[in-house]
């Protein structure tokens, strides 16, 4: 039996670092939003072992890959999955190490897909628990296409979708080390935490212009200073009249919000002469935009 589906990227419309936690992580508030830049996954049942095939060079296919770890976690933790195997075929379109959550989304939907493929009948809440053990932003991909994340990002408040936003995303072909960014963060200079509520207000009203004007990421100043090419990509989007521009997560991808699809495509065309990877996308409003019905209706 096979199951094929797409897995989306995410952007952070706001990211606020509230302080350091006792467990070594940082306390966050963030506004997650899925976007229509997708990887493709095919799951196939097989005997015993778990194998990953990927078309992108440099992507690990062993147990260090989050998708493989997700499958192994289910097999080790759920009695009904004991001894089950699968082949995971992954086609990458979301750049790795960009702050777009490509690997996290892969892992989340491998959990969801194997629940269906192996007929485990796990509720979404159980999948969330597995996802949180794998990584801080993986539960988001199982919650809703848009949500406020708190804690390490795993405590989620799903939101009703806003009006579609048209985006251009630039990956400047640089992997930014997340650990270095957090170590370089000056918490005394970060914005007071209540600012997330302003973003949420504009989002809930579908006030795209207001939202774009208030985009904020506490990690951005360090990344722009430390990695000049990221600042160049950000400046390029600003120069093309984006309504708002921001670093996604810890980078290195930056995105711009444009007032129409046409303007986004015009900006995309003008950026084709650069040495960067450039994508046109829009915000995703519901799971049905990228998951097949057989996954949506299960369990």
HUCOR-V580565 format. One record per residue. PSI is psi in degrees with one decimal (none if undefined). OMEGA is omega in whole degrees, -180 to 180 (none if undefined). Layout:
psi = (PSI;PSI)
omega = (OMEGA;OMEGA)
This chain:
psi = (140.1;156.3;123.6;140.8;171.2;154.9;129.3;161.4;170.4;155.7;161.5;110.7;-20.1;142.5;117.2;127.4;115.4;-20.1;176.3;139.1;163.5;-25.5;5.3;-15.8;177.2;144.4;126.0;157.2;128.8;151.1;103.2;145.0;124.4;147.9;161.5;50.0;116.9;142.9;163.4;135.2;138.3;126.8;136.3;127.8;142.5;173.7;128.1;-68.1;163.4;124.0;140.4;129.5;133.4;139.8;-7.8;125.8;145.7;-11.4;122.6;144.1;10.0;-159.9;-4.7;-12.9;132.7;-33.4;-41.4;-43.3;-37.1;-45.4;-43.0;-36.4;-43.1;-44.8;-35.5;-23.5;-20.8;116.2;-37.8;-16.2;-4.0;130.8;-2.1;153.3;167.1;156.1;129.0;116.8;120.9;122.8;117.8;129.4;-27.0;122.6;138.5;145.7;28.1;-7.5;17.8;2.7;23.9;-50.0;-35.8;-42.6;-40.1;-48.7;-43.6;-44.6;-15.7;-41.8;-49.5;-45.1;-41.4;-29.6;-39.7;-47.9;-40.8;0.2;52.9;-20.8;31.6;138.8;159.8;-34.5;-36.3;-39.8;-37.0;-40.4;-42.6;-42.6;-41.4;-30.8;-26.0;-36.1;155.5;-35.9;3.6;-39.0;-29.8;-41.5;-14.1;-5.8;-59.7;157.8;-12.6;135.5;153.3;129.9;137.7;180.0;-126.5;3.1;-5.5;-13.1;110.9;139.7;97.4;145.2;154.4;145.9;147.5;176.3;145.6;135.3;140.3;130.0;150.5;128.7;132.4;128.3;109.7;21.1;42.7;131.5;119.5;124.3;114.7;-42.9;-41.6;-39.9;-45.9;-35.1;-31.5;-4.2;131.4;99.6;-23.8;-18.1;-1.7;158.9;145.5;144.1;-19.8;-12.6;-28.5;-31.5;-29.7;-45.9;-43.6;-36.3;-49.6;-38.2;-46.8;-24.7;0.6;35.2;84.2;-40.0;-43.2;-41.7;-47.2;-33.4;-15.6;14.9;140.4;140.3;114.0;-20.6;-15.9;-45.3;-43.4;-45.9;-41.7;-35.7;-39.5;-31.4;90.7;-31.9;-30.1;-40.6;-37.8;-42.0;-41.6;-46.0;-35.1;-40.6;-41.5;-38.1;-17.4;20.3;34.6;143.5;-29.5;145.9;141.5;150.4;136.6;124.2;-133.6;8.1;179.5;1.0;143.0;153.1;153.1;140.2;128.3;155.8;-16.1;163.4;-39.3;-44.3;-38.2;-42.2;-35.0;-43.3;-42.6;-46.0;-42.0;-23.6;-3.7;-21.8;-5.4;172.1;16.9;162.8;125.1;137.9;142.7;135.4;174.3;163.6;148.0;134.9;-25.8;154.4;-30.8;-13.1;-17.2;-10.2;142.7;158.0;-34.2;-21.9;-36.4;-33.6;10.3;138.6;none)
omega = (179;178;-178;-179;176;178;-172;167;174;168;173;179;173;176;-177;-180;-173;-179;-180;180;179;-178;178;176;177;175;-173;160;-177;175;-180;173;174;180;-170;168;-166;159;178;-179;169;176;178;177;176;-178;165;-167;177;-177;178;172;-179;-178;-175;177;178;178;-180;179;179;-177;175;177;-176;179;177;179;178;179;180;179;178;-177;-178;-171;-176;-177;-178;-180;-177;178;179;178;177;170;179;175;-174;172;-175;170;177;-179;179;177;-175;-174;-179;173;-178;180;179;177;175;-178;-178;-175;167;174;-178;-177;179;173;178;-174;-180;178;-177;177;177;175;-179;-180;178;177;177;-179;177;-178;-179;177;-178;-177;-171;-176;179;179;-180;-175;178;-171;-178;179;176;-175;168;178;178;-174;173;-175;-174;178;-163;173;-180;-179;170;-177;173;173;180;175;-179;-168;163;-179;176;169;-175;175;178;176;180;179;-176;-179;179;-178;-180;177;-179;-177;175;-175;180;-178;-177;-176;176;-170;-176;-177;180;-179;177;177;-179;179;179;180;-177;179;-173;177;-174;180;178;178;-178;-179;-176;177;-179;178;-179;-180;-172;-177;180;-176;-179;180;-174;-175;-175;-178;177;177;178;179;179;-180;179;178;179;-179;180;173;170;180;177;-179;-178;168;177;-180;177;176;19;-179;172;179;174;176;-179;-173;179;176;-178;180;178;-180;176;178;178;-179;-178;-179;-178;-178;-179;177;-178;170;-174;-177;167;-179;172;180;179;-175;-175;-179;-177;179;-178;179;179;-176;-178;173;-177;-175;-175;-1;none)
